[in-house]
Amino acid sequence: MKALYIMILTLSFTFPVSSQVTISGQSPPTKLVLKPDYKHGLPPILFAEMSFADANNNNILEADEKATLTVDISNKGKGPAQSVVVSVTDLSHDPSLVIGKEQTIPFIYPDQKVRVTIPIRAGMDIGSGQKKLVINIRENFGYDMDPAFLLLNTLAFREPRLVFSGLSIIDAGPGTVAIKEDGKLQAGEQVKVKITIQNIGQSPSVKTRFSIKSTDPNIYLENADGEIGYLGIGEVRDIWITLSPNKRVMTKDNLPVFLTLNNSVNRGELKEFPLPLYLEQKPPEPVIVEVNPDIDKLTREVTRFEVSSPKITTSFANIINIRQVAPSRSKRRNAIAIVIGVEQYDHFVAAPYAENDATVFAGYFKNALGVDKVYIYKSKDVTGYFFDNLLDPVNGELQKAIEKGVTDLFIFYSGHGIPSKDGTKAYLMPSDARIEAIDRQGYEINKFYKDLKELKARSVTIFMDACFSGISRNSETYKAENLVAMKGVKIRPVVEQPWETDPNFTVFSSSDFDQTSLALDPSETGLFTYFLCAGLQGKADLNGDNIVTSGELEQYVISKVQETSVKISGLQVPQFHGDKKIPLVEL
């Protein structure tokens, strides 16, 4: 019997596509080969587009954050690029920075585009500083691209620190039953307890929750656990609970009631803190701590690329395009918008991007808020007695266009705000004004609000991207300058507040009076203006009903500006005054 031989052939199939590589454009039929058959032929000409996106969209890689480097490679030559290897290397070799493995594309044919994504992650032990990553694109036959560099700014983990600040006993009003209305706790009463907490750490506390428990079954608690949410640096929040010790509570010592505060990162938490609750004793007043971000620990520049080849273009995928806004359903036929952007001053340093702010926001008045009549004024227009000539309620130009009680008035201002030398007054300044004539050439903020109120429009809505700290607007590339040479003066102008008596007066301002308003270089606008626009595009529609209300815009802008500002150049907290239920945009 003849022997029967069976030959088993094992084939290795290689496709010119991998799970992390996407190919678009016209391509030849897929070749099934034992292994890539690389042969020298007509040369390829490679081009690349690179972008970087981190998880929280601020172009800084923070501890325990993920990011993605995306490289789109195009072949504009006549021959295929073969065995193209894309690699990213950290020149500092920091083990806390984890970079995805190199990717190999077997072929990139003429007129094809291939996308490669490289994951990047920072560990919890990452330090604050700048990492230089080299991006190499190499081809089998030496048709390589010039190296590009990603200057990646990293930020060390900065813990929040949640603390108890104090409490108050409320024994009068709905939901309370008092034996004596004296602000003290007696056995047998039911009271409201306002518990004040604060984040005194150097990082926001995200998804903060509270829980209050007692080990004594004779102490009744209601609303004793819940969500607090985002708690910014230095932010104070009140928790309200119902508490009732029955007559069986005998202790005269501290009642066994304990507060726990936790958050998403399980850092800086408060565990079973004994609340200072005593029978027949009034609790001490809450103590609030002034907290300033530790600027020395914060990086002042965001991530950027360095390239020398004209064949490489770069961008940041997480910067929202705010320069285009689709028309919304909102229509305001009886409305006027005044847009003012003063960037260039004759006697002060420039206010970076203020004219861009004005140009961009004019589009939002027209398309997002549906205002037909939008008037825009820039640096060269805002001279002399511009503000009086425009806003004076008796002789100004604006009063001629306003129908009292009918017209909705919108104002947007971007530029410098200047404090008086003693810090008690604040002014808007024409582009040709001098600091030594501030009381004559400046337009005092109280007069600004007063004139707008006396125009007697049906409603007044103000967006002000200006600070009054005496420091110029700064960014990653623009250095802060002292505008008025003030030293040791606390900025706290006495501001009349028309919104207290006029419910139709709404004000969004970029920062508190003693803070600096920042610019955002990637968008070439003010940081405040950037998030205003993003919010009005729909990012602030927090409940998903396709309506952006003033309250939703307030919450979105304050959260985003506060979170981003401390990672650029210091804390900036926008301010809001007005009715939170006003619908601004119907998407």
C-alpha positions as CSV (number, residue, x, y, z in Angstrom):
1,M,0.0,0.0,0.0
2,K,1.4,3.3,-1.0
3,A,1.9,5.9,1.6
4,L,-0.4,8.9,1.5
5,Y,1.2,12.2,2.2
6,I,-0.9,15.2,3.1
7,M,0.7,18.6,2.9
8,I,-0.7,21.3,5.2
9,L,0.0,24.8,4.0
10,T,-0.4,27.6,6.6
11,L,-0.9,31.0,5.1
12,S,-0.5,34.3,6.8
13,F,-2.9,36.8,5.3
14,T,-2.0,40.5,5.6
15,F,-4.4,43.2,4.8
16,P,-3.4,46.8,4.2
17,V,-5.9,48.0,6.8
18,S,-5.8,47.5,10.6
19,S,-8.4,48.1,13.3
20,Q,-6.8,51.5,14.2
21,V,-6.3,52.7,10.6
22,T,-9.1,54.1,8.5
23,I,-8.6,54.5,4.7
24,S,-10.8,56.8,2.5
25,G,-10.7,57.7,-1.1
26,Q,-10.2,55.7,-4.2
27,S,-8.2,52.5,-3.7
28,P,-7.4,49.4,-5.8
29,P,-9.0,46.1,-5.0
30,T,-7.8,44.5,-1.7
31,K,-4.7,42.3,-2.3
32,L,-4.5,39.0,-0.5
33,V,-0.8,38.2,-0.1
34,L,1.3,35.9,1.9
35,K,3.2,39.0,3.2
36,P,3.5,42.6,1.9
37,D,5.4,42.6,-1.3
38,Y,7.4,45.8,-1.1
39,K,9.0,46.9,-4.3
40,H,10.7,50.2,-5.1
41,G,8.8,52.2,-7.7
42,L,7.6,55.7,-8.3
43,P,8.0,57.8,-5.1
44,P,5.1,58.8,-2.9
45,I,4.7,62.3,-1.6
46,L,3.2,62.3,1.9
47,F,1.3,65.1,3.6
48,A,-0.1,65.0,7.2
49,E,-2.8,66.7,9.2
50,M,-2.4,66.4,13.0
51,S,-4.8,67.2,15.8
52,F,-4.8,66.7,19.5
53,A,-7.9,66.3,21.8
54,D,-8.0,65.7,25.5
55,A,-11.0,64.5,27.5
56,N,-12.1,67.8,29.0
57,N,-11.3,70.0,26.0
58,N,-8.8,72.4,27.5
59,N,-5.6,71.3,25.7
60,I,-3.9,70.4,28.9
61,L,-3.3,66.8,29.9
62,E,-4.2,66.4,33.5
63,A,-3.5,63.6,35.9
64,D,-5.6,60.5,35.1
65,E,-6.8,62.1,31.9
66,K,-6.9,60.5,28.4
67,A,-6.2,62.2,25.1
68,T,-5.9,61.3,21.4
69,L,-3.4,62.3,18.8
70,T,-4.9,62.0,15.4
71,V,-2.7,61.9,12.2
72,D,-4.3,61.9,8.8
73,I,-1.7,61.0,6.1
74,S,-2.4,61.6,2.4
75,N,-0.3,60.4,-0.5
76,K,-0.2,63.0,-3.3
77,G,2.6,61.2,-5.3
78,K,2.5,58.8,-8.2
79,G,3.7,55.7,-6.4
80,P,2.4,53.9,-3.3
81,A,3.9,54.6,0.2
82,Q,4.9,51.3,1.6
83,S,5.2,50.1,5.2
84,V,4.5,53.5,6.7
85,V,5.2,53.6,10.4
86,V,3.8,56.3,12.7
87,S,5.4,56.5,16.1
88,V,5.2,58.9,19.0
89,T,8.0,59.1,21.5
90,D,8.2,61.1,24.8
91,L,11.7,62.6,24.8
92,S,11.6,62.8,28.6
93,H,10.7,59.0,29.0
94,D,8.4,59.8,31.8
95,P,6.7,56.5,33.0
96,S,3.7,58.5,34.1
97,L,2.9,59.3,30.4
98,V,1.6,56.3,28.6
99,I,1.7,56.5,24.8
100,G,0.1,54.0,22.4
101,K,2.2,51.7,20.3
102,E,3.5,52.7,16.9
103,Q,1.1,52.0,14.0
104,T,2.1,50.5,10.6
105,I,0.2,51.0,7.4
106,P,1.2,48.5,4.8
107,F,0.3,50.7,1.8
108,I,-1.0,54.2,1.2
109,Y,-1.9,54.4,-2.5
110,P,-2.0,57.6,-4.5
111,D,-4.9,59.8,-3.6
112,Q,-5.6,57.8,-0.5
113,K,-6.0,59.2,3.0
114,V,-5.2,57.1,6.1
115,R,-6.1,58.0,9.6
116,V,-4.0,56.9,12.6
117,T,-5.0,57.4,16.2
118,I,-2.5,57.2,19.0
119,P,-3.9,57.2,22.5
120,I,-2.1,59.1,25.2
121,R,-2.8,58.9,29.0
122,A,-1.4,60.7,32.0
123,G,-1.1,58.7,35.2
124,M,-2.0,60.0,38.6
125,D,1.7,60.7,39.3
126,I,2.2,63.0,36.4
127,G,4.0,66.3,37.2
128,S,3.2,69.8,36.1
129,G,5.3,70.8,33.2
130,Q,5.8,70.4,29.5
131,K,6.6,67.2,27.7
132,K,8.1,67.2,24.2
133,L,6.8,64.4,22.0
134,V,8.4,63.6,18.7
135,I,6.0,62.3,15.9
136,N,7.8,60.4,13.2
137,I,6.3,59.1,9.9
138,R,8.7,56.8,8.2
139,E,8.4,54.9,4.9
140,N,10.0,51.6,3.9
141,F,12.1,53.1,1.1
142,G,13.1,56.3,2.9
143,Y,10.3,58.7,1.7
144,D,9.9,59.8,5.3
145,M,8.3,63.0,6.6
146,D,10.1,65.5,8.6
147,P,9.5,65.0,12.3
148,A,6.9,67.0,14.1
149,F,6.8,67.8,17.8
150,L,3.8,68.0,20.2
151,L,4.6,70.2,23.2
152,L,2.3,68.6,25.6
153,N,1.5,70.5,28.8
154,T,0.7,68.3,31.8
155,L,-0.8,69.2,35.1
156,A,-0.2,67.4,38.3
157,F,-3.2,66.2,40.3
158,R,-4.3,68.9,42.7
159,E,-6.7,67.6,45.4
160,P,-10.0,69.2,46.4
161,R,-10.5,69.5,50.1
162,L,-14.0,69.4,51.4
163,V,-14.6,70.9,54.8
164,F,-17.4,71.7,57.2
165,S,-17.7,75.5,57.7
166,G,-20.6,75.8,60.1
167,L,-24.3,75.4,60.6
168,S,-27.4,77.3,61.6
169,I,-30.6,76.2,63.4
170,I,-33.8,77.5,61.8
171,D,-36.7,76.8,64.2
172,A,-39.4,79.0,62.6
173,G,-41.3,78.7,59.3
174,P,-42.6,75.8,57.2
175,G,-41.7,72.3,58.2
176,T,-40.6,73.3,61.7
177,V,-42.1,72.7,65.1
178,A,-40.5,74.7,67.9
179,I,-40.8,74.6,71.6
180,K,-39.0,77.9,71.8
181,E,-38.1,79.9,68.7
182,D,-34.6,80.8,69.9
183,G,-32.3,79.4,67.2
184,K,-31.3,76.6,69.6
185,L,-32.2,72.9,69.5
186,Q,-34.5,71.4,72.1
187,A,-35.6,67.8,72.4
188,G,-39.0,67.3,70.9
189,E,-38.5,70.0,68.2
190,Q,-38.3,69.7,64.5
191,V,-36.0,72.2,62.9
192,K,-34.3,73.0,59.6
193,V,-30.5,72.8,59.8
194,K,-28.4,74.8,57.2
195,I,-25.0,73.1,56.9
196,T,-22.4,75.2,55.2
197,I,-19.5,73.4,53.4
198,Q,-16.6,74.6,51.4
199,N,-14.0,73.3,49.0
200,I,-10.7,74.8,50.2
201,G,-8.5,72.6,48.0
202,Q,-6.7,73.5,44.8
203,S,-9.0,71.5,42.5
204,P,-12.7,71.4,41.9
205,S,-14.7,68.7,43.5
206,V,-16.7,66.9,40.8
207,K,-19.9,64.9,41.4
208,T,-19.8,65.9,45.1
209,R,-22.4,64.1,47.3
210,F,-23.3,64.4,50.9
211,S,-24.6,62.0,53.5
212,I,-25.7,62.7,57.1
213,K,-26.3,59.9,59.5
214,S,-27.0,59.5,63.2
215,T,-26.1,56.5,65.5
216,D,-29.0,57.4,67.8
217,P,-32.4,56.1,66.6
218,N,-34.1,58.9,68.6
219,I,-32.8,61.5,66.1
220,Y,-34.9,61.8,63.0
221,L,-33.3,63.0,59.8
222,E,-34.9,64.0,56.5
223,N,-33.3,65.0,53.2
224,A,-30.1,63.7,54.7
225,D,-28.3,62.6,51.5
226,G,-28.1,64.0,48.0
227,E,-26.1,65.4,45.1
228,I,-24.1,68.7,45.4
229,G,-22.4,68.4,42.1
230,Y,-19.5,70.6,41.0
231,L,-17.8,72.5,43.8
232,G,-15.2,74.9,42.5
233,I,-12.0,76.1,44.2
234,G,-13.1,78.1,47.3
235,E,-16.8,77.6,46.5
236,V,-19.2,77.6,49.4
237,R,-22.5,75.6,49.4
238,D,-25.4,75.2,51.8
239,I,-27.0,71.8,52.6
240,W,-30.5,71.9,54.1
241,I,-31.8,69.0,56.2
242,T,-34.7,68.4,58.6
243,L,-33.7,67.2,62.1
244,S,-35.8,66.2,65.1
245,P,-34.5,64.8,68.3
246,N,-37.4,63.2,70.2
247,K,-37.9,63.3,74.0
248,R,-35.8,60.2,74.5
249,V,-32.6,61.9,73.6
250,M,-30.9,62.3,76.9
251,T,-27.3,63.4,76.0
252,K,-26.1,66.9,76.8
253,D,-22.9,66.3,74.8
254,N,-22.5,66.6,71.1
255,L,-25.4,64.8,69.4
256,P,-24.1,61.8,67.3
257,V,-24.9,63.2,63.9
258,F,-22.1,62.8,61.3
259,L,-21.5,64.4,57.9
260,T,-19.8,62.6,55.0
261,L,-18.8,64.4,51.8
262,N,-17.4,62.5,48.8
263,N,-16.7,63.0,45.1
264,S,-15.8,61.2,41.8
265,V,-12.1,60.9,42.5
266,N,-12.4,59.9,46.2
267,R,-9.8,62.6,47.1
268,G,-10.1,65.4,49.6
269,E,-13.3,63.9,51.1
270,L,-14.8,64.4,54.6
271,K,-15.6,61.2,56.4
272,E,-18.1,61.0,59.3
273,F,-17.4,64.4,60.6
274,P,-19.3,65.0,63.9
275,L,-21.6,68.0,63.5
276,P,-21.5,70.5,66.4
277,L,-25.1,69.9,67.4
278,Y,-26.0,70.4,71.1
279,L,-29.2,70.7,72.9
280,E,-30.0,74.2,74.3
281,Q,-26.9,75.7,72.6
282,K,-26.8,78.1,69.7
283,P,-24.1,77.0,67.2
284,P,-21.2,79.3,66.3
285,E,-21.3,81.3,63.1
286,P,-19.9,79.6,60.0
287,V,-16.3,80.3,59.1
288,I,-15.5,80.8,55.4
289,V,-11.9,80.7,54.2
290,E,-10.6,82.8,51.3
291,V,-9.0,80.4,48.8
292,N,-6.8,81.5,45.9
293,P,-5.5,79.0,43.3
294,D,-1.8,78.3,43.7
295,I,-0.7,79.9,40.4
296,D,2.8,78.6,40.8
297,K,1.6,75.1,40.5
298,L,-0.4,75.8,37.3
299,T,0.9,75.6,33.8
300,R,0.4,78.9,31.9
301,E,0.5,77.5,28.4
302,V,-1.6,75.0,26.6
303,T,-0.5,72.1,24.4
304,R,0.7,73.0,20.9
305,F,2.5,71.6,17.9
306,E,5.9,72.5,16.5
307,V,6.4,71.7,12.8
308,S,8.9,72.9,10.2
309,S,7.5,71.1,7.1
310,P,4.9,72.8,4.9
311,K,3.5,69.3,4.3
312,I,2.2,69.1,7.9
313,T,-0.8,71.1,9.2
314,T,-2.0,71.0,12.8
315,S,-5.2,71.8,14.8
316,F,-6.9,71.1,18.1
317,A,-9.9,69.0,17.5
318,N,-11.6,70.1,20.8
319,I,-11.8,73.8,20.1
320,I,-15.5,74.6,19.2
321,N,-16.0,76.6,16.0
322,I,-17.8,79.5,17.4
323,R,-17.5,81.7,14.3
324,Q,-20.4,79.9,12.7
325,V,-23.8,79.7,14.2
326,A,-26.9,78.4,12.5
327,P,-30.1,80.5,12.6
328,S,-32.3,79.4,15.6
329,R,-36.1,79.5,15.9
330,S,-35.8,82.6,18.1
331,K,-37.2,85.8,16.5
332,R,-37.1,89.2,18.2
333,R,-38.7,91.7,15.9
334,N,-38.8,94.5,18.5
335,A,-35.2,94.3,19.6
336,I,-32.0,96.2,19.2
337,A,-28.5,95.0,19.8
338,I,-25.5,97.2,20.4
339,V,-22.1,95.5,20.0
340,I,-18.9,97.3,21.2
341,G,-15.4,95.9,20.8
342,V,-12.5,98.2,21.9
343,E,-9.1,96.5,21.3
344,Q,-6.7,99.2,20.3
345,Y,-6.2,102.1,22.8
346,D,-4.1,105.2,22.2
347,H,-2.7,105.3,25.8
348,F,-3.2,101.7,27.1
349,V,-2.0,98.3,25.9
350,A,-4.4,96.5,23.7
351,A,-7.3,94.3,24.9
352,P,-6.5,91.1,22.9
353,Y,-9.2,89.9,20.6
354,A,-11.8,92.4,21.7
355,E,-12.7,93.3,18.1
356,N,-13.0,89.6,17.3
357,D,-15.4,89.2,20.2
358,A,-17.6,92.0,18.8
359,T,-17.6,90.5,15.3
360,V,-18.4,87.0,16.5
361,F,-21.0,88.0,19.0
362,A,-22.8,90.2,16.5
363,G,-23.5,87.0,14.6
364,Y,-25.0,85.5,17.7
365,F,-27.4,88.4,18.2
366,K,-28.6,88.0,14.6
367,N,-28.7,84.2,14.2
368,A,-29.0,82.7,17.7
369,L,-31.1,85.4,19.6
370,G,-32.9,86.5,16.4
371,V,-32.3,90.3,16.7
372,D,-32.9,92.1,13.4
373,K,-31.2,95.4,14.2
374,V,-27.6,94.9,15.3
375,Y,-25.1,97.8,15.4
376,I,-21.4,97.1,15.8
377,Y,-18.7,99.6,16.9
378,K,-15.0,98.9,17.1
379,S,-11.9,100.7,18.4
380,K,-11.8,103.6,15.9
381,D,-15.5,104.3,16.4
382,V,-15.3,104.4,20.2
383,T,-13.7,107.8,20.8
384,G,-14.4,111.0,22.7
385,Y,-17.9,111.1,24.2
386,F,-19.0,108.0,22.3
387,F,-20.8,106.4,25.3
388,D,-22.8,109.6,26.2
389,N,-23.6,110.3,22.6
390,L,-25.0,106.7,22.2
391,L,-26.6,105.9,25.5
392,D,-27.7,109.2,27.1
393,P,-31.4,108.6,27.7
394,V,-32.4,112.2,26.7
395,N,-30.0,113.2,23.9
396,G,-28.4,109.9,22.8
397,E,-28.8,108.2,19.5
398,L,-30.1,105.0,21.0
399,Q,-33.2,106.6,22.7
400,K,-34.5,107.5,19.2
401,A,-34.7,103.9,18.3
402,I,-36.3,102.5,21.4
403,E,-40.0,102.2,21.8
404,K,-40.6,102.5,25.6
405,G,-42.0,99.3,27.1
406,V,-41.8,97.5,23.8
407,T,-38.2,97.2,22.6
408,D,-35.9,94.6,24.0
409,L,-32.4,96.0,24.3
410,F,-29.2,93.9,24.2
411,I,-25.7,95.2,24.9
412,F,-22.4,93.4,24.3
413,Y,-19.1,95.1,25.4
414,S,-15.6,93.7,25.1
415,G,-12.5,95.8,26.1
416,H,-10.8,97.3,29.1
417,G,-12.6,98.2,32.3
418,I,-10.6,100.6,34.4
419,P,-10.9,101.2,38.1
420,S,-10.3,104.6,39.8
421,K,-7.1,104.8,41.7
422,D,-8.8,104.3,45.1
423,G,-10.7,101.3,43.7
424,T,-14.2,102.6,44.5
425,K,-15.3,103.4,40.9
426,A,-15.1,101.6,37.6
427,Y,-15.1,102.9,34.1
428,L,-15.5,101.9,30.5
429,M,-12.9,103.8,28.4
430,P,-13.0,105.2,24.9
431,S,-10.0,104.2,22.8
432,D,-8.5,107.7,23.0
433,A,-9.0,108.3,26.8
434,R,-6.2,108.9,29.3
435,I,-5.9,107.5,32.8
436,E,-5.3,111.0,34.3
437,A,-8.6,112.2,32.9
438,I,-10.6,109.1,33.8
439,D,-13.3,111.0,35.7
440,R,-14.0,113.2,32.6
441,Q,-13.2,110.8,29.7
442,G,-14.3,107.6,31.2
443,Y,-17.9,106.3,31.4
444,E,-18.6,105.3,34.9
445,I,-20.3,101.9,35.3
446,N,-23.1,103.3,37.5
447,K,-23.9,105.8,34.8
448,F,-23.8,103.0,32.2
449,Y,-26.4,101.0,34.2
450,K,-28.5,104.1,35.0
451,D,-28.7,105.3,31.4
452,L,-29.7,101.9,30.2
453,K,-32.5,101.7,32.8
454,E,-33.8,105.2,32.0
455,L,-34.1,104.3,28.3
456,K,-37.2,102.3,29.5
457,A,-36.8,99.4,27.2
458,R,-39.1,96.4,27.9
459,S,-36.0,94.4,28.9
460,V,-32.2,95.0,29.1
461,T,-29.7,92.2,28.6
462,I,-26.0,92.9,29.0
463,F,-23.0,90.7,28.2
464,M,-19.7,92.3,29.4
465,D,-16.4,90.7,28.7
466,A,-14.3,93.2,30.7
467,C,-12.6,93.2,34.0
468,F,-12.0,96.1,36.4
469,S,-8.9,94.8,38.3
470,G,-6.5,97.3,36.7
471,I,-4.7,94.4,34.9
472,S,-5.0,94.0,31.2
473,R,-6.6,91.0,29.5
474,N,-3.9,88.2,29.2
475,S,-3.6,84.7,27.7
476,E,-1.0,82.1,27.0
477,T,0.7,84.4,24.6
478,Y,-0.3,87.9,25.8
479,K,1.4,89.1,29.0
480,A,-0.7,90.9,31.7
481,E,0.1,94.6,32.1
482,N,-0.8,97.0,34.9
483,L,-3.1,99.6,33.4
484,V,-3.2,102.1,36.3
485,A,-0.1,101.4,38.4
486,M,-2.1,100.6,41.5
487,K,-0.5,98.9,44.4
488,G,-2.2,97.4,47.5
489,V,-5.6,98.8,46.6
490,K,-8.6,96.4,47.0
491,I,-10.8,96.7,43.9
492,R,-14.4,96.9,45.1
493,P,-16.4,99.6,43.3
494,V,-19.7,100.7,44.8
495,V,-22.1,99.6,42.1
496,E,-25.7,100.5,42.0
497,Q,-27.7,97.5,41.0
498,P,-30.7,98.2,38.8
499,W,-31.5,94.5,38.6
500,E,-32.6,94.6,42.3
501,T,-35.7,96.7,41.4
502,D,-36.1,95.9,37.7
503,P,-36.9,92.2,37.1
504,N,-36.3,92.7,33.3
505,F,-32.6,93.7,33.8
506,T,-30.2,90.8,33.1
507,V,-26.4,91.0,33.3
508,F,-23.7,88.5,32.4
509,S,-20.2,89.7,33.2
510,S,-16.9,87.9,32.7
511,S,-15.4,88.1,36.2
512,D,-15.7,89.6,39.6
513,F,-14.3,93.1,40.0
514,D,-11.0,92.1,41.5
515,Q,-10.3,89.3,39.0
516,T,-8.7,89.4,35.5
517,S,-10.7,88.4,32.5
518,L,-8.6,86.1,30.2
519,A,-8.3,85.6,26.5
520,L,-8.3,82.2,24.7
521,D,-5.7,82.0,22.0
522,P,-7.0,79.0,20.1
523,S,-10.3,80.7,19.4
524,E,-8.8,84.2,19.3
525,T,-11.5,85.6,21.6
526,G,-12.1,86.3,25.2
527,L,-12.5,83.2,27.3
528,F,-15.9,84.4,28.6
529,T,-17.0,85.2,25.0
530,Y,-15.9,81.8,23.8
531,F,-18.1,79.9,26.3
532,L,-21.0,82.4,25.9
533,C,-21.0,81.5,22.2
534,A,-20.6,77.8,22.8
535,G,-23.5,77.9,25.3
536,L,-25.7,79.8,22.9
537,Q,-24.9,77.2,20.1
538,G,-26.7,74.7,22.4
539,K,-24.0,73.5,24.7
540,A,-25.8,75.2,27.6
541,D,-29.1,73.3,26.9
542,L,-28.6,71.3,30.0
543,N,-32.0,69.7,30.2
544,G,-32.2,68.9,26.4
545,D,-35.5,70.8,25.7
546,N,-33.9,72.7,22.8
547,I,-34.2,76.0,24.8
548,V,-31.3,77.8,26.3
549,T,-32.4,79.8,29.3
550,S,-30.5,82.5,31.1
551,G,-30.1,80.2,34.1
552,E,-28.7,77.4,31.9
553,L,-26.3,79.8,30.2
554,E,-25.2,81.1,33.6
555,Q,-24.5,77.6,34.9
556,Y,-22.6,76.5,31.8
557,V,-20.5,79.6,31.4
558,I,-19.5,79.9,35.1
559,S,-18.6,76.2,35.3
560,K,-16.5,76.2,32.1
561,V,-14.8,79.6,32.5
562,Q,-13.9,78.8,36.2
563,E,-12.6,75.4,35.3
564,T,-10.5,76.6,32.3
565,S,-9.2,79.8,33.8
566,V,-7.2,78.3,36.6
567,K,-5.4,76.2,34.1
568,I,-4.3,79.2,32.1
569,S,-3.5,82.1,34.4
570,G,-5.7,82.3,37.5
571,L,-9.2,82.1,38.8
572,Q,-11.9,83.9,36.8
573,V,-15.5,83.5,37.9
574,P,-18.2,85.1,35.7
575,Q,-21.1,86.9,37.5
576,F,-24.8,86.7,36.7
577,H,-27.7,88.9,37.8
578,G,-31.3,88.4,36.7
579,D,-34.2,86.0,36.1
580,K,-32.9,82.5,35.4
581,K,-36.0,81.5,33.6
582,I,-35.7,83.8,30.6
583,P,-35.6,81.9,27.3
584,L,-32.7,83.2,25.3
585,V,-32.4,80.8,22.4
586,E,-34.9,78.3,20.9
587,L,-32.7,75.8,19.0
